[in-house]
Amino acid sequence: MATCEVCGNDYWMAFEVRTVSGDVHTFDCFECAVHKLAPICEHCQIRIVGHGVEVSGRFFCCGHCARAVEAEQGAEIRDAVGARPS
């Protein structure tokens, strides 16, 4: 069994996540993995679980938040929500 590095639960179905930087983390559930690894939106401060948006090396949960902080470059961001192919 392995111990979750966030909550300390010793769980037989714990899993490892390996990051691009080579770090290895052990978690007992996806909730703990998100809590530890998901980036935080620089505008509204929520954890970014989906794709999110990156502008000038800064992470945002959506185009709205990117535009609120990065006015010039954020203006180029378009959300896919509600968009439909022609």
Residue pairs with C-beta under 8 A, 6 or more apart in sequence:
1 10
1 11
1 12
1 14
2 10
2 11
2 14
2 16
2 26
2 28
3 9
3 10
3 11
3 14
3 26
4 10
4 11
4 14
4 26
4 27
4 28
4 29
4 32
5 25
5 26
5 27
5 32
5 36
6 27
6 32
6 33
6 35
6 36
7 28
7 32
9 28
11 28
13 28
14 26
14 27
14 28
15 26
15 27
16 24
16 25
16 26
16 27
17 24
17 25
17 26
17 27
17 33
17 37
18 24
18 25
19 25
19 37
25 33
25 36
25 37
27 33
27 36
34 47
34 49
35 47
38 47
38 48
38 49
39 47
39 48
39 52
39 59
40 46
40 47
40 48
40 59
41 47
41 48
41 52
41 59
41 60
41 61
41 62
41 65
42 58
42 59
42 60
42 65
42 69
43 60
43 61
43 65
43 66
43 68
43 69
44 61
44 65
46 61
48 59
48 60
48 61
50 61
52 59
52 60
52 61
52 62
53 59
53 60
53 61
53 62
53 63
53 65
53 66
53 77
54 60
55 66
55 69
55 70
55 73
55 74
55 77
56 70
56 73
58 69
58 70
60 66
60 69
62 79
62 81
63 74
63 77
63 78
63 79
64 79
66 73
66 74
66 77
67 74
67 75
67 77
68 74
